[in-house]
Amino acid sequence: MKIAIIGAGNLGLSIAKGLIVNNAFTTLVLTRRNLEEIQEYEEYAKVKVTTDNMEAVQYSDILIFAVQPTQLERILEEIKDDLTEKHVLISTVTGYKISSMESLVGKEQFIIRAMPNTAIAVGKSMTCLCCNEIGEKRITIAEAIFNRLGSSIIIPENKMQAATVICASGIAFWMRLIRATTQGGVQLGFDAEDAQELSMQTCLGAASLLIESGKHPEEEIDKVTTPRGCTIEGLNEMEHNGLSSSLIKGIQASFKKINTITTN
């Protein structure tokens, strides 16, 4: 696959790293206004960096947009005359609707929205996908890309904002929980490095257990909570102080905010 990433910032570079590690491209073009930040990527075989978005279009069949919402319209206007029937447009831009893209480049273009998270850099992203009507003919291409970089799921476009909160913002939420359990470990006597290792691996184990077993979290919780035991004591204390409530309220607050930056 000939892929271009338009906007090699944090997310764009995370996608690039995942593609490089998994050897998931024929050629890869990265664009950014300041090439000093990405020049090192030219050391990889078949990777090119440039400031010229139109050059990236000419060298690629699949265009992944990882820019700010305010930049996407200008970029689409810039490149639309160079687009052909072969191009697949994959937008990771928060809140930018397919209809808005179609109004700029036409309904005859294959348009897919993808919402990965930064774990894509290590091949562990949960990516949500949706597309326009003609894009259904190319959605398998997006699935092939993002399944090499984690997991993907196709959802309706009207759920993309919610998916962004759960999956993309969700990375930060889980990082904060890992930090908190690390701090708790330090308070119990571990040094910071060991406490973080314990926290990270336990978090990974919990997620892997649910993925492999397909069980509800409460089923696994029941296995480690004994009458009058330390686990239920800790869980109850956390709930008394609003753990679940705070998480749900935070998710709702993020969802409310993302709906203020969605395009028409």
Secondary structure, 3 states (H helix, E strand, C coil): CEEEEECCCHHHHHHHHHHHHCCCCCEEEEECCCHHHCHHHHHCCCEEEECCHHHHHHCCCEEEECCCHHHHHHHHHHHHHHCCCCCEEEECCCCCCHHHHHHHHCCCCEEEEEECCHHHHHCCEEEEEEECCHHHHCHHHHHHHHHCCEEEEECCHHHHHHHHHHHHHHHHHHHHHHHHHHHHHHHCCCCHHHHHHHHHHHHHHHHHHHHHHCCCHHHHHHHHCCCCCHHHHHHHHHHHCCHHHHHHHHHHHHHHHHCCCCCC
